[in-house]
Amino acid sequence: MIGAAFRKIPAVLSCIAVGVMGLGATPASADPVGSVTVHQLALVGAEMWGAAAGPDGAMWFTDVAGGRIIRRGSDGAVSHFDLPDATSYPTSIVAGPDGNLWFTEYVGGKIGRITPSGVITDFDANASGPWDIAAGPDGNLWYTDFADSAAVVKMTPTGSTTRYPLATDAYPKGITAGPDGNLWFTESGSRNRIGRITPSGTIDEFNIGLSTNTQSWDIAAGPDGNLWFTEYNASKIGRITPSGTINEFSTGPQPWGIATGPDGALWFTQYASNAIGRMTTAGSMTEYTGAGAPWLLATGPDGSMWFANRNGDSVGQMTTGTPPPLRAAPSVTGTLQVGQTQQCSGEQWDAWNGAPPTVSSIGWLLDGRTVPGATGRSFTPALTDVGRTLACTVTATYSLPAVTVKSTSASVTLTAQPAPEPAPTPTPASAQLLTCKASKHRARCTSKVVPATYRFTASKKVKVRKGRVTAGDVSEKVTVALSTKNTRILAKTPLSRGKYTLKVGRTSRPIRVT
């Protein structure tokens, strides 16, 4: 059955071989960031073809030679699931709208469904050679019939099909959901066109600006709102707008599969040169060698580009060349004054190729210059830093590949710490100095208001009572100093003029404040 299948293909492939002769690869720029890793699967007789990211976080592949569906988990564990018909030749695979994986069986004329747990169900494809498959915007599966009975076919998740015939020389191959709500597909036969079909089945075809005999194979929705496709025979990548305008960009020999990467670029396989290509939406190309025999590829849940290796039991992983942009830069927080501790925190990084980065160092900058020894989250500026701008830098490292990224906070200006407010000087309580001349029974005093800080020597406590002692009268404690001539009394509360009783110990004398 496989041999019979390939008897349909050589008519197309023979044109490819002729068209490529004499063509050279476009020089590619080097990118030290991206890297290719090939993972052996240890599966006898495997020939990997299609690739898709599953809803379970694993990568799923089709094995055309072994008649199997292959699952590679995020932990590297490999499982395989045999098809009911080992000769059905599974080609393309895609995550469906129902949480399962769907795949085409080119020779068997079937569409297969496999659950994340590995349960397989086959449906009649209503197609002689179902090739590529895509999840449509209408919740159905759409696939191409790469045969003389050329068509685009719609299948519901329950297995019901609707055919939309094409010209017999169309040989539709790749198909994808477009940004305009339609399905877009390539025609690899002599018609040499790019097709568009609405969910209701209306078909339009475009070829203005497309090179002759391009052998357009795979197609993907680009990050720029256009469709991008491989031109196997012309060694080019084509771009078509939703309105049908086509532009082309040269690549290395024989680009095959194509997919949009998480870095906003188009990634594609170059089967003949064992390489993975990267093309920006502006048409700039980078090439990565050492990929084996890459065929179809897909963006993995880890941010890598995963591809099937047609020759041998292996799959490949291509790290995307640019880490994702920083989600949030660090901030300097704290009271922006000398002597006040500042904090560097708040940075946020996205995962890249399956893992977030690890913070490797922190630094502080004054007026844009590194502060020696300031390598922690905290920093306390000195008096000499007044008026200077302060910023912090956080450096992190991704592990696959080892890429160091740095993010710097916005700068802030330091001010002097305000001098501490002096403790308020208490307003001295006024006091009254009495100078008394006393006789045996009476004393006459003159008074003078003085600060409470006034000091006397040889003082002792006395009490002064105004008028007669009655209930509720308040005694004023005073300080008295005795001299040889006069008695000096300091009252904490100034006394008004009048008669008072001076009591010293048990002795009481009347006094008059004048």
C-alpha positions as CSV (number, residue, x, y, z in Angstrom):
1,M,0.0,0.0,0.0
2,I,2.8,2.4,0.8
3,G,4.5,1.7,-2.5
4,A,1.2,2.4,-4.3
5,A,0.9,5.7,-2.4
6,F,4.2,6.9,-3.6
7,R,3.4,6.0,-7.1
8,K,1.0,8.9,-7.0
9,I,3.6,11.3,-5.7
10,P,6.6,10.9,-8.0
11,A,4.9,12.8,-10.8
12,V,5.1,15.8,-8.6
13,L,8.4,15.0,-7.0
14,S,10.1,14.6,-10.3
15,C,9.3,18.2,-11.1
16,I,10.8,19.2,-7.9
17,A,14.2,17.6,-8.6
18,V,14.4,19.4,-12.0
19,G,13.3,22.7,-10.6
20,V,15.9,22.8,-7.9
21,M,18.9,22.0,-10.1
22,G,21.2,24.9,-10.5
23,L,19.6,26.9,-7.6
24,G,21.8,27.9,-4.7
25,A,20.8,28.7,-1.1
26,T,20.5,32.3,-0.1
27,P,23.3,33.2,2.3
28,A,22.0,33.1,5.8
29,S,23.0,35.1,8.8
30,A,24.3,33.4,11.9
31,D,22.3,33.5,15.1
32,P,24.3,32.4,18.2
33,V,21.2,32.1,20.3
34,G,19.2,29.5,18.5
35,S,20.2,25.8,18.7
36,V,19.1,22.5,17.3
37,T,18.7,19.3,19.4
38,V,17.8,15.9,17.9
39,H,16.1,13.4,20.2
40,Q,16.3,9.8,19.4
41,L,13.1,7.8,19.9
42,A,14.5,4.2,19.9
43,L,11.7,3.1,17.6
44,V,12.6,0.5,15.0
45,G,11.7,1.4,11.5
46,A,10.2,4.8,12.3
47,E,9.8,7.5,9.8
48,M,8.5,10.6,11.5
49,W,6.3,13.0,9.4
50,G,3.8,15.3,11.1
51,A,4.1,17.2,14.4
52,A,1.5,18.9,16.7
53,A,1.4,20.2,20.3
54,G,-1.2,18.3,22.3
55,P,-3.7,19.5,24.9
56,D,-1.8,17.4,27.5
57,G,1.4,19.4,27.2
58,A,3.2,16.8,25.1
59,M,4.3,16.7,21.5
60,W,2.6,14.3,19.1
61,F,4.0,12.9,15.9
62,T,3.0,10.7,13.0
63,D,5.2,7.7,12.0
64,V,4.3,6.9,8.4
65,A,6.6,3.9,8.1
66,G,5.6,2.3,11.4
67,G,1.9,3.1,11.2
68,R,1.9,4.7,14.6
69,I,1.2,7.9,16.5
70,I,4.1,8.9,18.8
71,R,3.8,10.9,22.0
72,R,6.8,12.6,23.6
73,G,6.1,14.0,27.0
74,S,7.6,17.1,28.5
75,D,9.8,14.7,30.6
76,G,11.2,13.1,27.5
77,A,9.2,9.9,27.9
78,V,8.1,8.3,24.6
79,S,5.0,6.3,24.0
80,H,3.6,4.9,20.7
81,F,0.2,3.9,19.7
82,D,-0.3,1.5,16.8
83,L,-3.0,2.2,14.2
84,P,-5.6,-0.4,13.3
85,D,-4.1,-0.5,9.9
86,A,-0.3,-0.3,10.0
87,T,-0.1,0.5,6.3
88,S,-2.5,3.5,6.4
89,Y,0.4,6.0,6.3
90,P,-0.4,8.7,8.9
91,T,0.8,12.0,7.6
92,S,-0.4,15.2,9.3
93,I,-1.6,15.7,12.9
94,V,-3.4,18.6,14.7
95,A,-5.0,19.3,18.0
96,G,-8.7,19.3,17.5
97,P,-11.5,21.4,19.0
98,D,-12.6,18.5,21.2
99,G,-9.4,18.1,23.2
100,N,-8.1,15.2,21.1
101,L,-5.6,14.9,18.3
102,W,-6.7,14.3,14.7
103,F,-4.6,13.0,11.9
104,T,-4.8,12.0,8.3
105,E,-4.2,8.5,6.9
106,Y,-3.0,9.1,3.3
107,V,-3.1,5.5,2.1
108,G,-5.9,4.2,4.2
109,G,-8.3,7.0,3.1
110,K,-9.2,7.7,6.7
111,I,-9.1,10.4,9.4
112,G,-8.0,9.2,12.8
113,R,-8.7,10.6,16.2
114,I,-6.6,9.8,19.2
115,T,-7.3,10.8,22.8
116,P,-4.5,12.0,25.1
117,S,-4.7,8.6,26.7
118,G,-4.1,6.9,23.4
119,V,-7.5,5.6,22.3
120,I,-7.7,5.6,18.5
121,T,-10.9,5.9,16.4
122,D,-10.9,5.9,12.6
123,F,-13.4,7.7,10.3
124,D,-13.9,7.3,6.6
125,A,-12.3,10.4,5.1
126,N,-14.5,10.7,2.0
127,A,-11.2,11.3,0.2
128,S,-8.7,9.2,-1.8
129,G,-5.6,10.7,-0.3
130,P,-6.2,12.8,2.8
131,W,-3.0,14.7,3.4
132,D,-2.9,17.8,5.7
133,I,-5.4,18.7,8.4
134,A,-6.3,21.8,10.3
135,A,-8.8,22.8,13.0
136,G,-11.2,25.3,11.5
137,P,-12.7,28.4,13.0
138,D,-16.1,26.7,12.8
139,G,-15.3,23.9,15.3
140,N,-14.7,21.3,12.5
141,L,-11.7,19.6,11.0
142,W,-10.6,20.5,7.5
143,Y,-8.2,18.6,5.3
144,T,-6.9,18.4,1.8
145,D,-7.5,15.4,-0.6
146,F,-4.1,15.1,-2.3
147,A,-5.2,13.0,-5.2
148,D,-6.6,13.1,-8.7
149,S,-10.0,13.6,-7.0
150,A,-8.7,16.8,-5.5
151,A,-10.9,18.5,-2.9
152,V,-11.0,20.2,0.4
153,V,-13.1,18.2,2.9
154,K,-14.8,19.3,6.1
155,M,-15.4,16.8,8.9
156,T,-17.4,17.3,12.1
157,P,-16.0,16.0,15.4
158,T,-18.6,13.2,15.0
159,G,-17.2,12.1,11.6
160,S,-19.7,13.6,9.2
161,T,-18.0,14.9,6.0
162,T,-18.6,17.5,3.2
163,R,-16.5,17.6,0.1
164,Y,-15.6,20.7,-1.8
165,P,-14.1,19.6,-5.2
166,L,-11.2,21.3,-6.9
167,A,-9.7,21.0,-10.4
168,T,-8.1,17.5,-10.9
169,D,-4.7,19.1,-11.4
170,A,-4.8,21.1,-8.2
171,Y,-3.2,18.6,-5.9
172,P,-4.1,20.5,-2.7
173,K,-1.5,19.9,0.1
174,G,-1.2,22.2,3.1
175,I,-4.1,23.8,4.9
176,T,-4.5,26.1,7.8
177,A,-7.0,28.4,9.5
178,G,-6.5,32.0,8.4
179,P,-6.8,35.2,10.4
180,D,-9.8,36.2,8.3
181,G,-12.0,33.3,9.5
182,N,-11.4,31.2,6.4
183,L,-9.3,28.2,5.5
184,W,-6.3,28.6,3.3
185,F,-4.6,25.9,1.3
186,T,-1.8,25.3,-1.2
187,E,-2.2,23.7,-4.6
188,S,1.0,21.9,-5.5
189,G,0.0,20.7,-9.0
190,S,0.2,22.4,-12.3
191,R,-2.5,25.0,-11.4
192,N,0.1,26.6,-9.1
193,R,-2.2,28.5,-6.8
194,I,-3.0,29.4,-3.3
195,G,-6.6,28.7,-2.4
196,R,-9.1,30.1,0.2
197,I,-12.3,28.4,1.3
198,T,-14.9,29.9,3.5
199,P,-16.6,27.8,6.2
200,S,-19.6,27.7,4.0
201,G,-17.6,26.2,1.1
202,T,-16.9,29.2,-1.2
203,I,-13.5,28.8,-2.9
204,D,-11.2,31.5,-4.4
205,E,-7.8,30.9,-5.9
206,F,-4.8,33.3,-6.3
207,N,-1.5,33.1,-8.2
208,I,-0.7,36.7,-9.2
209,G,2.9,37.2,-8.2
210,L,3.6,33.5,-7.6
211,S,6.6,32.0,-9.4
212,T,6.0,29.3,-12.0
213,N,5.9,25.7,-10.8
214,T,6.6,26.5,-7.2
215,Q,5.3,23.3,-5.7
216,S,3.7,25.2,-2.8
217,W,3.3,22.7,0.0
218,D,2.8,23.7,3.6
219,I,1.0,26.9,4.8
220,A,0.6,28.7,8.1
221,A,-1.0,31.8,9.5
222,G,1.7,34.4,10.2
223,P,2.0,36.8,13.1
224,D,1.4,39.7,10.8
225,G,-2.1,38.8,9.7
226,N,-1.0,37.2,6.4
227,L,-0.5,33.6,5.3
228,W,3.0,32.2,4.7
229,F,3.7,29.1,2.6
230,T,6.7,27.1,1.4
231,E,7.6,26.8,-2.3
232,Y,9.5,23.6,-2.4
233,N,10.4,23.7,-6.0
234,A,11.3,27.4,-6.1
235,S,13.3,27.4,-2.8
236,K,11.2,30.3,-1.6
237,I,8.8,31.3,1.2
238,G,5.7,33.0,-0.1
239,R,3.4,35.5,1.7
240,I,-0.2,36.1,0.7
241,T,-2.4,38.8,2.2
242,P,-6.0,38.0,3.0
243,S,-6.9,40.0,-0.2
244,G,-4.7,37.7,-2.3
245,T,-1.5,39.8,-2.9
246,I,1.6,37.5,-3.1
247,N,5.2,38.2,-2.3
248,E,8.2,35.8,-2.3
249,F,11.4,35.5,-0.3
250,S,14.4,33.3,-1.2
251,T,15.5,30.5,1.1
252,G,17.8,27.5,1.2
253,P,16.9,24.5,-0.9
254,Q,13.5,22.7,-0.6
255,P,11.6,24.4,2.2
256,W,8.9,22.0,3.3
257,G,7.0,22.6,6.6
258,I,6.3,26.0,8.0
259,A,4.8,27.3,11.3
260,T,4.7,30.5,13.3
261,G,7.0,30.6,16.3
262,P,6.5,32.3,19.7
263,D,9.1,34.9,18.8
264,G,7.0,36.4,16.0
265,A,8.9,34.8,13.2
266,L,8.2,32.1,10.6
267,W,10.1,28.8,11.1
268,F,10.4,26.3,8.3
269,T,12.2,23.0,7.5
270,Q,14.7,22.6,4.7
271,Y,14.7,18.9,4.0
272,A,17.5,18.9,1.4
273,S,20.0,20.9,3.5
274,N,19.1,19.2,6.8
275,A,18.4,22.7,8.3
276,I,15.8,24.7,10.1
277,G,15.1,28.2,8.7
278,R,13.8,31.3,10.4
279,M,12.3,34.2,8.5
280,T,11.1,37.5,9.9
281,T,8.0,39.1,8.5
282,A,10.3,41.5,6.7
283,G,11.9,38.6,4.8
284,S,15.2,38.3,6.7
285,M,16.4,34.7,7.0
286,T,18.6,32.8,9.4
287,E,19.5,29.1,8.9
288,Y,20.3,26.5,11.5
289,T,22.0,23.3,10.4
290,G,22.3,19.8,12.0
291,A,18.5,19.1,12.0
292,G,18.7,15.7,10.3
293,A,16.0,15.4,7.7
294,P,13.3,17.8,9.0
295,W,9.8,17.5,7.6
296,L,6.8,19.1,9.3
297,L,7.1,21.2,12.4
298,A,4.9,22.9,15.1
299,T,5.3,25.2,18.1
300,G,5.6,23.2,21.3
301,P,4.1,24.1,24.7
302,D,7.6,24.8,25.9
303,G,8.2,27.6,23.3
304,S,10.5,25.5,21.2
305,M,9.9,24.6,17.5
306,W,9.5,20.8,17.3
307,F,9.9,19.0,14.0
308,A,9.7,15.4,12.7
309,N,12.7,13.8,11.1
310,R,11.7,11.9,8.1
311,N,14.8,9.8,7.9
312,G,15.2,7.9,11.1
313,D,13.5,7.4,14.4
314,S,14.1,10.9,15.9
315,V,12.4,14.2,16.4
316,G,14.1,17.6,16.7
317,Q,13.8,20.6,18.9
318,M,14.7,24.1,17.8
319,T,15.0,26.7,20.5
320,T,13.6,30.0,19.3
321,G,16.4,32.5,18.9
322,T,15.0,35.4,21.0
323,P,13.8,35.2,24.6
324,P,10.4,36.7,25.2
325,P,10.2,40.3,26.2
326,L,10.3,41.2,29.8
327,R,6.8,41.3,31.3
328,A,7.7,43.9,34.0
329,A,10.9,45.7,34.8
330,P,12.2,45.9,38.4
331,S,11.4,49.0,40.5
332,V,13.2,50.9,43.1
333,T,11.0,51.3,46.1
334,G,11.5,53.1,49.4
335,T,11.7,56.6,50.8
336,L,14.1,58.4,48.3
337,Q,16.3,59.9,51.0
338,V,19.8,59.5,52.2
339,G,20.0,56.9,54.9
340,Q,16.7,55.3,53.9
341,T,16.9,51.7,52.6
342,Q,15.9,51.1,49.0
343,Q,14.6,47.9,47.5
344,C,15.0,46.4,44.0
345,S,12.1,44.1,43.2
346,G,9.0,43.4,41.1
347,E,10.6,42.1,37.9
348,Q,8.6,39.5,35.9
349,W,10.0,37.1,33.3
350,D,8.1,34.8,31.0
351,A,9.1,31.2,30.4
352,W,11.2,30.5,27.3
353,N,11.7,27.0,25.9
354,G,9.9,25.5,28.8
355,A,11.3,27.3,31.8
356,P,11.6,30.7,33.4
357,P,15.0,32.2,34.0
358,T,17.0,32.1,37.2
359,V,18.1,35.4,38.7
360,S,21.9,35.4,38.6
361,S,22.9,38.8,39.9
362,I,21.6,42.2,41.1
363,G,23.4,45.5,40.8
364,W,22.9,49.1,41.7
365,L,23.7,52.2,39.6
366,L,24.4,55.8,40.6
367,D,24.3,58.2,37.7
368,G,24.5,55.1,35.4
369,R,27.7,53.8,37.0
370,T,27.9,50.5,38.9
371,V,28.2,50.8,42.6
372,P,31.0,48.4,43.7
373,G,29.8,45.8,46.2
374,A,26.1,46.7,45.9
375,T,24.9,43.3,44.8
376,G,21.8,42.6,47.0
377,R,18.2,43.5,46.8
378,S,18.7,46.4,49.4
379,F,20.8,49.5,49.1
380,T,21.2,52.4,51.5
381,P,22.5,55.7,49.9
382,A,25.0,57.9,51.6
383,L,25.1,61.6,52.1
384,T,27.4,61.9,49.1
385,D,24.7,60.5,46.9
386,V,22.3,63.4,47.3
387,G,21.1,64.6,44.0
388,R,22.3,61.5,42.1
389,T,20.0,59.2,40.1
390,L,19.6,55.6,41.5
391,A,18.6,52.5,39.5
392,C,18.9,48.8,39.9
393,T,19.7,46.0,37.4
394,V,18.5,42.4,37.6
395,T,20.3,39.8,35.5
396,A,18.7,36.5,34.8
397,T,19.8,33.4,32.8
398,Y,17.7,31.0,30.7
399,S,19.0,27.4,30.6
400,L,18.0,26.2,27.1
401,P,19.9,27.6,25.6
402,A,22.1,29.5,28.1
403,V,21.1,33.1,27.4
404,T,21.6,35.9,29.8
405,V,19.1,38.7,29.9
406,K,19.2,42.0,31.8
407,S,16.6,44.4,32.9
408,T,17.1,47.8,34.5
409,S,14.7,49.8,36.5
410,A,13.7,53.4,35.9
411,S,16.0,55.9,37.6
412,V,15.0,57.9,40.6
413,T,16.6,60.9,42.2
414,L,17.9,60.9,45.8
415,T,17.3,63.7,48.2
416,A,18.9,64.6,51.5
417,Q,17.2,63.1,54.6
418,P,15.5,66.0,56.4
419,A,17.2,67.0,59.6
420,P,15.3,65.7,62.6
421,E,13.0,68.3,64.1
422,P,14.4,69.5,67.4
423,A,12.5,68.6,70.4
424,P,10.3,71.5,71.3
425,T,11.8,73.7,74.1
426,P,9.2,73.7,76.8
427,T,8.0,77.1,77.7
428,P,9.3,77.6,81.2
429,A,6.5,77.9,83.7
430,S,6.5,81.2,85.3
431,A,7.1,81.4,89.0
432,Q,7.1,84.1,91.6
433,L,9.9,85.1,93.8
434,L,8.8,86.5,97.2
435,T,11.2,88.4,99.3
436,C,9.8,88.6,102.8
437,K,10.7,90.6,105.9
438,A,9.2,88.8,108.8
439,S,8.4,89.9,112.3
440,K,7.4,87.6,115.1
441,H,3.8,87.3,113.9
442,R,3.8,88.9,110.4
443,A,5.8,89.1,107.3
444,R,5.6,91.4,104.4
445,C,6.7,90.2,101.0
446,T,7.5,91.8,97.7
447,S,7.0,89.7,94.6
448,K,8.8,89.3,91.2
449,V,7.8,86.9,88.4
450,V,10.8,84.8,87.3
451,P,11.3,81.7,85.1
452,A,10.7,78.4,86.8
453,T,14.4,77.5,86.1
454,Y,15.3,80.1,88.8
455,R,17.4,78.4,91.4
456,F,18.0,78.9,95.1
457,T,20.4,77.5,97.5
458,A,19.7,75.9,100.8
459,S,16.1,75.5,99.8
460,K,13.4,73.5,101.5
461,K,9.7,72.8,100.7
462,V,7.1,75.0,102.0
463,K,3.4,75.6,101.5
464,V,1.5,78.7,100.8
465,R,-2.2,79.0,101.4
466,K,-4.3,81.9,100.4
467,G,-6.8,83.2,102.9
468,R,-8.3,80.9,105.4
469,V,-8.0,77.3,105.0
470,T,-11.3,75.9,103.8
471,A,-12.4,72.8,102.1
472,G,-11.3,72.8,98.5
473,D,-8.5,75.2,98.9
474,V,-5.4,74.2,97.0
475,S,-2.0,74.4,98.5
476,E,0.8,75.7,96.4
477,K,4.1,74.0,96.8
478,V,6.9,76.5,96.7
479,T,10.6,76.6,97.2
480,V,12.0,78.7,100.1
481,A,15.5,79.8,100.6
482,L,16.6,81.3,103.8
483,S,19.1,84.0,104.1
484,T,20.4,86.0,107.0
485,K,18.2,88.9,106.3
486,N,15.3,87.8,104.2
487,T,13.1,84.8,103.5
488,R,12.9,84.1,99.7
489,I,10.1,82.0,98.4
490,L,9.7,80.7,94.9
491,A,6.1,79.8,94.0
492,K,5.6,77.6,91.0
493,T,2.3,79.3,90.3
494,P,2.4,83.1,90.4
495,L,0.5,84.4,93.4
496,S,-1.8,87.4,93.1
497,R,-1.6,90.2,95.5
498,G,-3.2,89.4,98.9
499,K,-2.7,87.8,102.2
500,Y,-1.3,84.3,102.5
501,T,-0.2,81.8,105.1
502,L,3.3,80.6,104.9
503,K,3.9,77.2,106.4
504,V,7.3,75.8,106.9
505,G,7.2,72.5,108.7
506,R,5.0,73.2,111.7
507,T,5.5,76.9,111.7
508,S,3.0,79.1,110.1
509,R,3.3,82.8,109.4
510,P,1.0,85.2,107.6
511,I,2.5,87.0,104.6
512,R,1.3,89.6,102.3
513,V,2.1,89.7,98.6
514,T,2.4,93.3,97.5
